[in-house]
Amino acid sequence: MTVSELVTKLGLNVLSDETGLERQITGGYTSDLLSDVMGHANAGKIWITLQTHKNVMAIASLKELAAVVLVKGYQPEADMLAQSNIEEIPVLGTAEEAFEISGQIYKLLND
Amino acid sequence: MTTEKMHFEYPVEGGNFSAAGFPSSQVKKTLKQLNVDGNVIKRTVVALYEAEVNIVAHAFKGVIAVDIDTEKIHIRLTDEGPGIPDIKKAMEIGYSTATPEVREMGFGAGMGLSNMKTNADSLVITSEVGKGTIVEIINYFHK
């Protein structure tokens, strides 16, 4: 499934520029600890988190993640957004909590 | 792959999280250009990023020296900082001396050194309390 398809199916907000939406999602990883994601998330995963700073994008880029989803209506800091556009890794937003959105994404990817 | 040896240096500023990741990103690009195995690249950038973040989170400043030849990448991170009194303790998963501010960012969970160990073929840490720490990471391109 592409990021774009996921956005449509779950009604997610695209907070960054509309670049990188064609990236393929191979799975998800839910965590707010950056070293946990660094150590355990694989390429193509969508990262569900409440962290909103630029380092999130550094990790997303180094790990070649598909996209980042910010939960509970959290907004990215300006430099996170700028970096997202440079890396062409979309930052998405949802009003849902991490548990709910992770479950919904899991279901879509595994049905 | 080229037979030339390559050398790069990157300064690191303590406390400046917004610049963190640049050296890892550059190293990743260089290794890709050299057609190094993807798994080696992934392991190297994880180890390097964690080591860099440790300088940003704990030290005043540091330098990352990267040497690449046909066989391996050798990364030496030298910092001026508080040093590590008990390296064995620091290696334990979950042990951290990071400040509350650093922890709020999602760093400082005590996983960094363990990530470095897992993702480096060789990891050597030497430290002098009150002076600084030297971290050496070596990854080989062919096992």
gemmi code that builds the backbone of each chain (N, CA, C; Angstrom):
import gemmi

chains = {
    "A": [
        ("MET", (0.842, -1.203, 0.000), (0.000, 0.000, 0.000), (0.877, 1.253, 0.000)),
        ("THR", (0.476, 2.256, -0.784), (1.252, 3.493, -0.793), (0.774, 4.404, 0.344)),
        ("VAL", (1.614, 5.381, 0.665), (1.261, 6.376, 1.683), (-0.030, 7.081, 1.274)),
        ("SER", (-0.112, 7.400, -0.002), (-1.280, 8.089, -0.523), (-2.573, 7.289, -0.298)),
        ("GLU", (-2.513, 5.979, -0.547), (-3.692, 5.121, -0.340), (-4.090, 5.083, 1.140)),
        ("LEU", (-3.074, 5.035, 1.997), (-3.346, 5.008, 3.434), (-4.006, 6.313, 3.893)),
        ("VAL", (-3.497, 7.421, 3.365), (-4.054, 8.743, 3.688), (-5.544, 8.778, 3.348)),
        ("THR", (-5.880, 8.277, 2.167), (-7.268, 8.292, 1.712), (-8.137, 7.375, 2.581)),
        ("LYS", (-7.637, 6.156, 2.822), (-8.449, 5.179, 3.547), (-8.722, 5.582, 4.986)),
        ("LEU", (-7.738, 6.231, 5.633), (-7.912, 6.576, 7.052), (-8.201, 8.058, 7.281)),
        ("GLY", (-8.297, 8.816, 6.177), (-8.586, 10.242, 6.317), (-7.509, 10.993, 7.093)),
        ("LEU", (-6.247, 10.641, 6.858), (-5.144, 11.312, 7.547), (-4.891, 12.683, 6.924)),
        ("ASN", (-4.341, 13.576, 7.715), (-3.962, 14.888, 7.191), (-2.531, 14.825, 6.676)),
        ("VAL", (-2.307, 15.363, 5.489), (-0.932, 15.474, 4.983), (-0.396, 16.831, 5.430)),
        ("LEU", (0.528, 16.821, 6.382), (1.021, 18.068, 6.975), (2.199, 18.639, 6.199)),
        ("SER", (2.923, 17.758, 5.495), (4.069, 18.207, 4.700), (3.619, 18.460, 3.271)),
        ("ASP", (4.584, 18.822, 2.418), (4.282, 18.965, 0.990), (3.832, 17.604, 0.456)),
        ("GLU", (3.192, 17.630, -0.685), (2.674, 16.374, -1.234), (3.747, 15.621, -2.000)),
        ("THR", (4.936, 15.489, -1.401), (5.977, 14.697, -2.041), (6.223, 13.446, -1.206)),
        ("GLY", (6.549, 12.369, -1.890), (6.835, 11.113, -1.206), (5.591, 10.300, -0.913)),
        ("LEU", (4.434, 10.767, -1.384), (3.186, 10.053, -1.087), (3.072, 8.726, -1.849)),
        ("GLU", (3.945, 8.559, -2.850), (3.926, 7.303, -3.616), (4.768, 6.217, -2.953)),
        ("ARG", (5.411, 6.543, -1.835), (6.243, 5.543, -1.143), (5.409, 4.346, -0.695)),
        ("GLN", (6.002, 3.175, -0.792), (5.325, 1.948, -0.387), (5.489, 1.708, 1.113)),
        ("ILE", (4.405, 1.334, 1.771), (4.450, 1.014, 3.200), (4.535, -0.502, 3.361)),
        ("THR", (5.560, -0.957, 4.062), (5.735, -2.404, 4.252), (5.312, -2.856, 5.651)),
        ("GLY", (5.067, -1.880, 6.525), (4.696, -2.213, 7.897), (4.714, -0.953, 8.727)),
        ("GLY", (4.561, -1.101, 10.035), (4.541, 0.075, 10.890), (5.398, -0.114, 12.119)),
        ("TYR", (5.725, 1.004, 12.754), (6.464, 0.942, 14.013), (5.970, 2.082, 14.902)),
        ("THR", (5.535, 1.754, 16.112), (4.982, 2.751, 17.011), (5.910, 2.928, 18.200)),
        ("SER", (6.502, 4.114, 18.321), (7.419, 4.362, 19.428), (7.750, 5.844, 19.521)),
        ("ASP", (7.995, 6.305, 20.756), (8.415, 7.693, 20.954), (9.875, 7.779, 21.374)),
        ("LEU", (10.538, 6.631, 21.433), (11.960, 6.612, 21.777), (12.777, 6.501, 20.494)),
        ("LEU", (13.599, 7.500, 20.245), (14.278, 7.589, 18.958), (15.271, 6.449, 18.736)),
        ("SER", (15.969, 6.060, 19.794), (16.940, 4.969, 19.644), (16.249, 3.631, 19.431)),
        ("ASP", (15.042, 3.514, 19.929), (14.255, 2.298, 19.709), (13.931, 2.173, 18.222)),
        ("VAL", (13.499, 3.275, 17.625), (13.196, 3.285, 16.197), (14.475, 3.060, 15.388)),
        ("MET", (15.542, 3.734, 15.817), (16.838, 3.606, 15.143), (17.290, 2.142, 15.137)),
        ("GLY", (17.076, 1.477, 16.238), (17.558, 0.108, 16.376), (16.637, -0.939, 15.772)),
        ("HIS", (15.340, -0.639, 15.651), (14.404, -1.719, 15.325), (13.473, -1.505, 14.148)),
        ("ALA", (13.276, -0.265, 13.701), (12.383, -0.063, 12.557), (13.143, -0.347, 11.263)),
        ("ASN", (12.472, -0.966, 10.316), (13.125, -1.280, 9.038), (12.625, -0.358, 7.937)),
        ("ALA", (13.360, -0.387, 6.824), (12.997, 0.426, 5.666), (11.547, 0.154, 5.252)),
        ("GLY", (10.829, 1.202, 4.855), (9.475, 1.055, 4.359), (8.394, 1.102, 5.418)),
        ("LYS", (8.811, 1.175, 6.691), (7.785, 1.216, 7.745), (7.230, 2.631, 7.915)),
        ("ILE", (6.011, 2.691, 8.405), (5.412, 3.975, 8.744), (5.533, 4.126, 10.257)),
        ("TRP", (6.023, 5.283, 10.687), (6.393, 5.502, 12.097), (5.297, 6.325, 12.776)),
        ("ILE", (4.689, 5.739, 13.801), (3.631, 6.410, 14.551), (4.237, 6.935, 15.852)),
        ("THR", (4.128, 8.265, 16.082), (4.810, 8.863, 17.229), (4.158, 10.181, 17.636)),
        ("LEU", (4.526, 10.665, 18.830), (4.115, 12.019, 19.227), (5.297, 12.973, 19.236)),
        ("GLN", (6.462, 12.504, 18.780), (7.636, 13.385, 18.701), (7.507, 14.298, 17.484)),
        ("THR", (7.762, 15.584, 17.682), (7.475, 16.556, 16.615), (8.694, 17.382, 16.191)),
        ("HIS", (9.902, 16.910, 16.535), (11.090, 17.709, 16.202), (11.865, 17.133, 15.022)),
        ("LYS", (12.837, 17.916, 14.572), (13.560, 17.636, 13.334), (14.289, 16.291, 13.319)),
        ("ASN", (14.742, 15.854, 14.501), (15.511, 14.613, 14.559), (14.696, 13.401, 14.120)),
        ("VAL", (13.372, 13.524, 14.242), (12.486, 12.458, 13.750), (12.752, 12.229, 12.258)),
        ("MET", (12.917, 13.320, 11.516), (13.132, 13.190, 10.071), (14.519, 12.664, 9.756)),
        ("ALA", (15.511, 13.020, 10.601), (16.866, 12.482, 10.402), (16.822, 10.961, 10.499)),
        ("ILE", (16.102, 10.475, 11.501), (15.997, 9.026, 11.687), (15.167, 8.391, 10.573)),
        ("ALA", (14.054, 9.031, 10.233), (13.206, 8.509, 9.153), (14.001, 8.386, 7.853)),
        ("SER", (14.860, 9.352, 7.604), (15.660, 9.340, 6.383), (16.739, 8.258, 6.441)),
        ("LEU", (17.476, 8.215, 7.559), (18.552, 7.218, 7.672), (17.998, 5.798, 7.590)),
        ("LYS", (16.807, 5.594, 8.144), (16.197, 4.262, 8.149), (15.323, 4.010, 6.912)),
        ("GLU", (15.199, 5.036, 6.066), (14.385, 4.941, 4.839), (12.951, 4.514, 5.136)),
        ("LEU", (12.354, 5.192, 6.127), (10.964, 4.911, 6.483), (10.032, 5.518, 5.437)),
        ("ALA", (8.801, 5.019, 5.396), (7.863, 5.451, 4.351), (7.211, 6.794, 4.688)),
        ("ALA", (6.907, 7.002, 5.978), (6.218, 8.223, 6.397), (6.196, 8.269, 7.925)),
        ("VAL", (5.824, 9.434, 8.452), (5.675, 9.598, 9.894), (4.236, 10.029, 10.166)),
        ("VAL", (3.609, 9.419, 11.164), (2.259, 9.834, 11.559), (2.316, 10.438, 12.955)),
        ("LEU", (1.906, 11.693, 13.070), (1.832, 12.338, 14.382), (0.438, 12.142, 14.951)),
        ("VAL", (0.386, 11.702, 16.194), (-0.899, 11.333, 16.806), (-1.496, 12.497, 17.603)),
        ("LYS", (-2.746, 12.329, 18.001), (-3.449, 13.248, 18.906), (-3.434, 14.707, 18.456)),
        ("GLY", (-3.352, 14.906, 17.155), (-3.388, 16.264, 16.632), (-2.107, 17.054, 16.826)),
        ("TYR", (-1.035, 16.375, 17.236), (0.256, 17.061, 17.398), (0.700, 17.641, 16.060)),
        ("GLN", (1.302, 18.839, 16.139), (1.781, 19.510, 14.935), (3.309, 19.467, 14.879)),
        ("PRO", (3.857, 19.257, 13.692), (5.327, 19.225, 13.575), (5.922, 20.606, 13.778)),
        ("GLU", (7.105, 20.660, 14.386), (7.831, 21.919, 14.462), (8.257, 22.310, 13.050)),
        ("ALA", (8.495, 23.612, 12.853), (8.773, 24.122, 11.495), (9.968, 23.418, 10.857)),
        ("ASP", (11.026, 23.167, 11.649), (12.211, 22.550, 11.028), (12.002, 21.060, 10.738)),
        ("MET", (11.095, 20.434, 11.467), (10.736, 19.051, 11.128), (10.041, 19.007, 9.772)),
        ("LEU", (9.131, 19.950, 9.591), (8.379, 20.025, 8.344), (9.306, 20.319, 7.158)),
        ("ALA", (10.214, 21.261, 7.375), (11.165, 21.616, 6.311), (12.004, 20.403, 5.933)),
        ("GLN", (12.457, 19.672, 6.937), (13.294, 18.495, 6.685), (12.500, 17.393, 5.989)),
        ("SER", (11.233, 17.264, 6.359), (10.353, 16.289, 5.721), (10.263, 16.552, 4.220)),
        ("ASN", (10.156, 17.819, 3.861), (10.050, 18.175, 2.450), (11.360, 17.924, 1.712)),
        ("ILE", (12.491, 18.182, 2.387), (13.800, 17.927, 1.771), (13.991, 16.426, 1.535)),
        ("GLU", (13.624, 15.642, 2.540), (13.826, 14.189, 2.450), (12.745, 13.506, 1.620)),
        ("GLU", (11.688, 14.233, 1.333), (10.534, 13.684, 0.620), (9.939, 12.476, 1.340)),
        ("ILE", (9.909, 12.609, 2.675), (9.234, 11.613, 3.516), (8.071, 12.341, 4.182)),
        ("PRO", (6.835, 11.966, 3.833), (5.676, 12.727, 4.299), (5.470, 12.668, 5.816)),
        ("VAL", (5.006, 13.789, 6.366), (4.532, 13.834, 7.754), (3.016, 13.920, 7.705)),
        ("LEU", (2.368, 12.941, 8.337), (0.912, 12.871, 8.343), (0.407, 13.147, 9.744)),
        ("GLY", (-0.852, 13.532, 9.852), (-1.419, 13.818, 11.154), (-2.759, 13.138, 11.344)),
        ("THR", (-3.046, 12.813, 12.614), (-4.346, 12.245, 12.959), (-4.755, 12.746, 14.333)),
        ("ALA", (-6.057, 12.811, 14.564), (-6.543, 13.183, 15.894), (-6.531, 11.978, 16.837)),
        ("GLU", (-6.386, 10.773, 16.263), (-6.431, 9.540, 17.061), (-5.201, 9.400, 17.960)),
        ("GLU", (-5.346, 8.545, 18.968), (-4.198, 8.194, 19.801), (-3.397, 7.083, 19.121)),
        ("ALA", (-2.170, 6.887, 19.614), (-1.253, 5.936, 18.974), (-1.853, 4.523, 18.882)),
        ("PHE", (-2.518, 4.086, 19.950), (-3.089, 2.735, 19.965), (-4.113, 2.560, 18.845)),
        ("GLU", (-5.027, 3.529, 18.746), (-6.100, 3.423, 17.756), (-5.559, 3.461, 16.328)),
        ("ILE", (-4.695, 4.444, 16.068), (-4.233, 4.584, 14.676), (-3.319, 3.421, 14.291)),
        ("SER", (-2.532, 2.936, 15.246), (-1.675, 1.779, 14.962), (-2.534, 0.573, 14.602)),
        ("GLY", (-3.624, 0.401, 15.353), (-4.528, -0.712, 15.097), (-5.170, -0.617, 13.726)),
        ("GLN", (-5.572, 0.585, 13.377), (-6.216, 0.771, 12.072), (-5.237, 0.508, 10.931)),
        ("ILE", (-4.023, 1.001, 11.089), (-3.011, 0.790, 10.044), (-2.660, -0.696, 9.956)),
        ("TYR", (-2.514, -1.319, 11.099), (-2.202, -2.759, 11.140), (-3.259, -3.558, 10.380)),
        ("LYS", (-4.499, -3.227, 10.657), (-5.614, -3.941, 10.039), (-5.566, -3.784, 8.514)),
        ("LEU", (-5.374, -2.544, 8.070), (-5.333, -2.286, 6.629), (-4.188, -3.029, 5.953)),
        ("LEU", (-3.039, -3.072, 6.611), (-1.861, -3.689, 6.001), (-1.930, -5.208, 6.037)),
        ("ASN", (-2.744, -5.738, 6.951), (-2.762, -7.193, 7.118), (-4.048, -7.862, 6.640)),
        ("ASP", (-4.971, -7.062, 6.119), (-6.205, -7.659, 5.610), (-5.996, -8.263, 4.234)),
    ],
    "B": [
        ("MET", (34.782, -0.677, -7.135), (35.038, 0.297, -6.078), (36.432, 0.899, -6.223)),
        ("THR", (36.524, 2.145, -5.915), (37.810, 2.840, -6.020), (38.836, 2.282, -5.026)),
        ("THR", (40.078, 2.354, -5.390), (41.132, 1.893, -4.474), (41.655, 3.046, -3.627)),
        ("GLU", (41.158, 4.237, -3.933), (41.626, 5.397, -3.170), (41.109, 5.357, -1.743)),
        ("LYS", (41.874, 5.931, -0.865), (41.400, 6.080, 0.513), (40.704, 7.424, 0.640)),
        ("MET", (39.607, 7.426, 1.396), (38.861, 8.673, 1.570), (38.873, 9.058, 3.036)),
        ("HIS", (38.922, 10.355, 3.261), (38.927, 10.859, 4.633), (37.985, 12.061, 4.733)),
        ("PHE", (37.108, 12.016, 5.719), (36.188, 13.135, 5.946), (36.208, 13.492, 7.426)),
        ("GLU", (35.999, 14.782, 7.696), (35.862, 15.193, 9.106), (34.644, 16.087, 9.268)),
        ("TYR", (33.920, 15.868, 10.355), (32.738, 16.669, 10.641), (32.809, 17.172, 12.079)),
        ("PRO", (32.672, 18.487, 12.281), (32.616, 18.994, 13.653), (31.235, 18.724, 14.260)),
        ("VAL", (31.195, 18.529, 15.556), (29.915, 18.326, 16.250), (29.843, 19.310, 17.406)),
        ("GLU", (28.699, 19.989, 17.500), (28.511, 21.000, 18.528), (27.603, 20.441, 19.620)),
        ("GLY", (28.093, 20.455, 20.863), (27.280, 19.972, 21.978), (25.980, 20.756, 22.090)),
        ("GLY", (24.881, 20.066, 22.322), (23.588, 20.719, 22.529), (22.829, 21.067, 21.266)),
        ("ASN", (23.488, 20.977, 20.113), (22.828, 21.375, 18.865), (22.189, 20.167, 18.166)),
        ("PHE", (20.996, 19.836, 18.618), (20.321, 18.655, 18.078), (19.861, 18.848, 16.637)),
        ("SER", (19.631, 20.105, 16.252), (19.055, 20.308, 14.915), (20.041, 19.931, 13.810)),
        ("ALA", (21.340, 19.910, 14.129), (22.328, 19.533, 13.110), (22.616, 18.033, 13.117)),
        ("ALA", (22.090, 17.328, 14.120), (22.418, 15.903, 14.266), (21.897, 15.101, 13.082)),
        ("GLY", (22.726, 14.209, 12.582), (22.324, 13.356, 11.474), (23.010, 13.693, 10.172)),
        ("PHE", (23.584, 14.907, 10.086), (24.245, 15.299, 8.836), (25.421, 14.376, 8.492)),
        ("PRO", (26.346, 14.120, 9.445), (27.465, 13.221, 9.104), (26.976, 11.837, 8.659)),
        ("SER", (25.981, 11.290, 9.357), (25.465, 9.958, 8.996), (24.901, 9.970, 7.581)),
        ("SER", (24.190, 11.049, 7.271), (23.582, 11.179, 5.961), (24.653, 11.254, 4.867)),
        ("GLN", (25.739, 11.993, 5.136), (26.830, 12.116, 4.160), (27.556, 10.779, 3.972)),
        ("VAL", (27.784, 10.101, 5.096), (28.468, 8.797, 5.040), (27.619, 7.796, 4.252)),
        ("LYS", (26.311, 7.856, 4.484), (25.393, 6.967, 3.772), (25.493, 7.190, 2.261)),
        ("LYS", (25.490, 8.463, 1.852), (25.589, 8.795, 0.427), (26.895, 8.279, -0.170)),
        ("THR", (27.989, 8.512, 0.559), (29.304, 8.090, 0.068), (29.380, 6.573, -0.086)),
        ("LEU", (28.899, 5.856, 0.919), (28.969, 4.386, 0.871), (28.086, 3.837, -0.254)),
        ("LYS", (26.941, 4.509, -0.492), (26.071, 4.085, -1.600), (26.780, 4.269, -2.936)),
        ("GLN", (27.471, 5.405, -3.065), (28.213, 5.673, -4.306), (29.303, 4.627, -4.530)),
        ("LEU", (29.851, 4.119, -3.432), (30.921, 3.114, -3.519), (30.359, 1.698, -3.671)),
        ("ASN", (29.024, 1.612, -3.780), (28.353, 0.313, -3.925), (28.613, -0.649, -2.780)),
        ("VAL", (28.734, -0.097, -1.591), (28.901, -0.943, -0.405), (27.564, -1.647, -0.132)),
        ("ASP", (27.636, -2.855, 0.370), (26.459, -3.664, 0.686), (25.461, -2.872, 1.559)),
        ("GLY", (24.191, -2.932, 1.173), (23.156, -2.143, 1.845), (23.062, -2.398, 3.339)),
        ("ASN", (23.261, -3.636, 3.724), (23.173, -3.978, 5.137), (24.319, -3.338, 5.935)),
        ("VAL", (25.485, -3.299, 5.335), (26.640, -2.655, 5.981), (26.367, -1.159, 6.138)),
        ("ILE", (25.771, -0.559, 5.105), (25.456, 0.869, 5.164), (24.467, 1.138, 6.294)),
        ("LYS", (23.420, 0.310, 6.358), (22.399, 0.508, 7.397), (23.010, 0.419, 8.782)),
        ("ARG", (23.846, -0.589, 9.000), (24.460, -0.777, 10.323), (25.370, 0.409, 10.648)),
        ("THR", (26.115, 0.862, 9.657), (27.066, 1.947, 9.889), (26.360, 3.245, 10.271)),
        ("VAL", (25.269, 3.573, 9.572), (24.607, 4.840, 9.882), (23.920, 4.792, 11.251)),
        ("VAL", (23.426, 3.646, 11.654), (22.828, 3.541, 12.992), (23.895, 3.781, 14.059)),
        ("ALA", (25.023, 3.087, 13.919), (26.104, 3.227, 14.909), (26.626, 4.662, 14.941)),
        ("LEU", (26.812, 5.242, 13.765), (27.350, 6.607, 13.698), (26.369, 7.628, 14.268)),
        ("TYR", (25.097, 7.491, 13.910), (24.102, 8.449, 14.398), (24.020, 8.419, 15.927)),
        ("GLU", (23.990, 7.235, 16.483), (23.914, 7.104, 17.940), (25.140, 7.741, 18.608)),
        ("ALA", (26.303, 7.489, 18.023), (27.542, 8.029, 18.599), (27.551, 9.555, 18.497)),
        ("GLU", (27.058, 10.076, 17.380), (27.004, 11.519, 17.205), (26.044, 12.150, 18.220)),
        ("VAL", (24.871, 11.533, 18.368), (23.880, 12.068, 19.305), (24.433, 12.073, 20.735)),
        ("ASN", (25.252, 11.082, 21.062), (25.857, 11.071, 22.390), (26.757, 12.292, 22.617)),
        ("ILE", (27.487, 12.696, 21.584), (28.306, 13.910, 21.710), (27.398, 15.117, 21.899)),
        ("VAL", (26.349, 15.217, 21.068), (25.429, 16.357, 21.148), (24.768, 16.419, 22.533)),
        ("ALA", (24.388, 15.246, 23.054), (23.635, 15.201, 24.312), (24.526, 15.404, 25.538)),
        ("HIS", (25.787, 14.997, 25.449), (26.612, 14.962, 26.670), (27.853, 15.840, 26.651)),
        ("ALA", (28.422, 16.093, 25.466), (29.734, 16.760, 25.427), (29.611, 18.232, 25.027)),
        ("PHE", (30.726, 18.945, 25.106), (30.755, 20.359, 24.690), (30.924, 20.441, 23.179)),
        ("LYS", (31.859, 19.666, 22.683), (32.051, 19.617, 21.232), (32.844, 18.375, 20.879)),
        ("GLY", (32.897, 18.084, 19.592), (33.640, 16.908, 19.171), (33.929, 16.935, 17.685)),
        ("VAL", (34.687, 15.952, 17.254), (35.008, 15.809, 15.831), (34.770, 14.355, 15.432)),
        ("ILE", (34.153, 14.186, 14.273), (33.972, 12.846, 13.708), (34.934, 12.705, 12.532)),
        ("ALA", (35.848, 11.758, 12.639), (36.782, 11.496, 11.538), (36.401, 10.169, 10.900)),
        ("VAL", (36.195, 10.195, 9.596), (35.767, 8.999, 8.866), (36.838, 8.620, 7.843)),
        ("ASP", (37.300, 7.387, 7.912), (38.256, 6.888, 6.927), (37.676, 5.667, 6.230)),
        ("ILE", (37.674, 5.736, 4.920), (37.118, 4.637, 4.125), (38.208, 4.114, 3.197)),
        ("ASP", (38.437, 2.808, 3.212), (39.299, 2.201, 2.192), (38.524, 1.068, 1.530)),
        ("THR", (39.189, 0.210, 0.810), (38.473, -0.817, 0.047), (37.867, -1.894, 0.941)),
        ("GLU", (38.390, -2.008, 2.165), (37.947, -3.084, 3.050), (36.948, -2.671, 4.105)),
        ("LYS", (37.057, -1.413, 4.555), (36.304, -1.050, 5.755), (36.055, 0.446, 5.867)),
        ("ILE", (35.150, 0.770, 6.783), (34.976, 2.155, 7.207), (35.373, 2.234, 8.670)),
        ("HIS", (36.206, 3.205, 8.965), (36.707, 3.424, 10.322), (36.244, 4.816, 10.752)),
        ("ILE", (35.456, 4.859, 11.827), (34.926, 6.131, 12.313), (35.470, 6.379, 13.712)),
        ("ARG", (36.043, 7.545, 13.909), (36.591, 7.888, 15.214), (35.926, 9.185, 15.677)),
        ("LEU", (35.183, 9.092, 16.782), (34.500, 10.266, 17.333), (35.225, 10.695, 18.603)),
        ("THR", (35.789, 11.887, 18.566), (36.552, 12.387, 19.703), (35.819, 13.589, 20.279)),
        ("ASP", (35.505, 13.558, 21.571), (34.820, 14.719, 22.136), (35.532, 15.286, 23.349)),
        ("GLU", (35.234, 16.565, 23.586), (35.637, 17.226, 24.824), (34.387, 17.307, 25.666)),
        ("GLY", (34.396, 16.588, 26.782), (33.178, 16.540, 27.584), (33.436, 15.931, 28.937)),
        ("PRO", (32.387, 15.502, 29.594), (32.521, 15.008, 30.967), (33.175, 13.632, 31.070)),
        ("GLY", (33.239, 12.909, 29.955), (33.779, 11.552, 30.021), (32.777, 10.590, 30.627)),
        ("ILE", (33.098, 9.306, 30.578), (32.199, 8.264, 31.109), (32.910, 7.571, 32.271)),
        ("PRO", (32.413, 7.745, 33.497), (33.101, 7.153, 34.651), (33.099, 5.628, 34.624)),
        ("ASP", (32.003, 5.029, 34.168), (31.885, 3.573, 34.207), (31.316, 3.092, 32.862)),
        ("ILE", (32.205, 2.746, 31.964), (31.774, 2.386, 30.601), (30.906, 1.129, 30.615)),
        ("LYS", (31.250, 0.179, 31.470), (30.465, -1.058, 31.545), (29.010, -0.758, 31.923)),
        ("LYS", (28.865, 0.115, 32.904), (27.531, 0.537, 33.343), (26.800, 1.252, 32.205)),
        ("ALA", (27.520, 2.125, 31.514), (26.918, 2.899, 30.412), (26.422, 1.992, 29.286)),
        ("MET", (27.056, 0.836, 29.138), (26.665, -0.094, 28.080), (25.363, -0.827, 28.414)),
        ("GLU", (24.953, -0.812, 29.672), (23.735, -1.535, 30.066), (22.505, -0.882, 29.436)),
        ("ILE", (21.629, -1.722, 28.876), (20.412, -1.194, 28.257), (19.553, -0.530, 29.332)),
        ("GLY", (19.118, 0.696, 29.051), (18.255, 1.412, 29.985), (19.005, 2.357, 30.905)),
        ("TYR", (20.341, 2.197, 30.985), (21.106, 3.118, 31.829), (21.405, 4.386, 31.041)),
        ("SER", (21.099, 5.541, 31.627), (21.335, 6.801, 30.929), (21.586, 7.912, 31.932)),
        ("THR", (22.413, 8.868, 31.556), (22.625, 10.058, 32.391), (22.098, 11.299, 31.673)),
        ("ALA", (21.262, 11.087, 30.666), (20.749, 12.214, 29.873), (19.847, 13.120, 30.719)),
        ("THR", (19.821, 14.385, 30.354), (18.987, 15.365, 31.064), (17.501, 15.144, 30.733)),
        ("PRO", (16.613, 15.679, 31.575), (15.171, 15.554, 31.284), (14.800, 16.146, 29.921)),
        ("GLU", (15.465, 17.239, 29.519), (15.151, 17.869, 28.225), (15.462, 16.905, 27.076)),
        ("VAL", (16.615, 16.258, 27.186), (17.034, 15.311, 26.149), (16.082, 14.113, 26.106)),
        ("ARG", (15.650, 13.674, 27.279), (14.722, 12.530, 27.354), (13.360, 12.878, 26.753)),
        ("GLU", (12.934, 14.117, 26.954), (11.643, 14.539, 26.385), (11.636, 14.449, 24.873)),
        ("MET", (12.824, 14.625, 24.279), (12.916, 14.528, 22.821), (12.881, 13.070, 22.349)),
        ("GLY", (12.914, 12.150, 23.306), (12.894, 10.737, 22.935), (14.285, 10.137, 22.852)),
        ("PHE", (15.284, 10.956, 23.184), (16.648, 10.432, 23.294), (16.872, 10.030, 24.747)),
        ("GLY", (18.073, 9.493, 25.020), (18.456, 9.256, 26.414), (17.678, 8.149, 27.090)),
        ("ALA", (17.276, 7.151, 26.313), (16.549, 6.027, 26.900), (17.492, 4.880, 27.268)),
        ("GLY", (18.786, 5.115, 27.097), (19.754, 4.074, 27.464), (19.850, 2.951, 26.449)),
        ("MET", (19.545, 3.272, 25.192), (19.602, 2.254, 24.135), (20.711, 2.527, 23.134)),
        ("GLY", (21.270, 3.716, 23.181), (22.217, 4.142, 22.144), (23.457, 3.276, 22.065)),
        ("LEU", (24.099, 3.055, 23.207), (25.341, 2.271, 23.181), (25.070, 0.836, 22.749)),
        ("SER", (23.944, 0.306, 23.165), (23.615, -1.060, 22.754), (23.346, -1.118, 21.250)),
        ("ASN", (22.700, -0.084, 20.703), (22.525, -0.003, 19.245), (23.875, 0.058, 18.539)),
        ("MET", (24.804, 0.819, 19.131), (26.127, 0.947, 18.515), (26.842, -0.400, 18.504)),
        ("LYS", (26.755, -1.105, 19.621), (27.429, -2.399, 19.736), (26.878, -3.404, 18.716)),
        ("THR", (25.534, -3.402, 18.595), (24.882, -4.330, 17.671), (25.257, -4.044, 16.217)),
        ("ASN", (25.491, -2.768, 15.920), (25.647, -2.369, 14.518), (27.082, -2.078, 14.111)),
        ("ALA", (28.032, -2.394, 14.992), (29.448, -2.202, 14.660), (30.160, -3.549, 14.708)),
        ("ASP", (31.061, -3.783, 13.745), (31.887, -5.003, 13.806), (32.873, -4.869, 14.963)),
        ("SER", (33.363, -3.654, 15.144), (34.264, -3.385, 16.264), (33.858, -2.055, 16.881)),
        ("LEU", (33.711, -2.051, 18.199), (33.377, -0.815, 18.915), (34.326, -0.705, 20.108)),
        ("VAL", (35.106, 0.366, 20.116), (36.042, 0.574, 21.227), (35.781, 1.955, 21.813)),
        ("ILE", (35.528, 1.986, 23.119), (35.259, 3.260, 23.799), (36.337, 3.483, 24.844)),
        ("THR", (37.005, 4.620, 24.768), (37.956, 4.983, 25.813), (37.547, 6.358, 26.324)),
        ("SER", (37.683, 6.561, 27.619), (37.171, 7.803, 28.180), (37.984, 8.237, 29.388)),
        ("GLU", (38.121, 9.538, 29.524), (38.782, 10.086, 30.700), (37.824, 11.098, 31.341)),
        ("VAL", (37.463, 10.836, 32.593), (36.492, 11.702, 33.270), (37.043, 13.134, 33.353)),
        ("GLY", (36.203, 14.082, 32.975), (36.599, 15.487, 33.004), (37.306, 15.952, 31.747)),
        ("LYS", (37.640, 15.025, 30.867), (38.326, 15.411, 29.623), (37.501, 15.086, 28.375)),
        ("GLY", (37.134, 13.833, 28.243), (36.349, 13.485, 27.065), (36.369, 12.007, 26.755)),
        ("THR", (35.759, 11.698, 25.624), (35.558, 10.297, 25.239), (35.960, 10.105, 23.782)),
        ("ILE", (36.536, 8.942, 23.500), (36.832, 8.577, 22.111), (36.075, 7.282, 21.797)),
        ("VAL", (35.286, 7.335, 20.740), (34.548, 6.148, 20.290), (35.086, 5.757, 18.916)),
        ("GLU", (35.475, 4.514, 18.774), (35.943, 4.032, 17.473), (35.049, 2.911, 16.982)),
        ("ILE", (34.550, 3.104, 15.780), (33.649, 2.133, 15.159), (34.309, 1.641, 13.866)),
        ("ILE", (34.366, 0.342, 13.693), (34.857, -0.194, 12.413), (33.814, -1.163, 11.856)),
        ("ASN", (33.473, -0.956, 10.596), (32.635, -1.927, 9.893), (33.339, -2.373, 8.618)),
        ("TYR", (33.333, -3.676, 8.395), (33.995, -4.247, 7.224), (32.986, -4.450, 6.090)),
        ("PHE", (33.435, -4.212, 4.875), (32.542, -4.302, 3.718), (32.299, -5.746, 3.294)),
        ("HIS", (33.284, -6.600, 3.534), (33.131, -8.020, 3.174), (33.443, -8.854, 4.387)),
        ("LYS", (32.540, -9.748, 4.718), (32.742, -10.544, 5.931), (33.525, -11.799, 5.585)),
    ],
}
model = gemmi.Model(1)
for chain_id, residues in chains.items():
    chain = gemmi.Chain(chain_id)
    for i, (resn, *xyz) in enumerate(residues, 1):
        res = gemmi.Residue()
        res.name, res.seqid = resn, gemmi.SeqId(i, " ")
        for name, pos in zip(("N", "CA", "C"), xyz):
            atom = gemmi.Atom()
            atom.name, atom.element = name, gemmi.Element(name[0])
            atom.pos, atom.b_iso = gemmi.Position(*pos), 0.0
            res.add_atom(atom)
        chain.add_residue(res)
    model.add_chain(chain)
structure = gemmi.Structure()
structure.add_model(model)
structure.setup_entities()
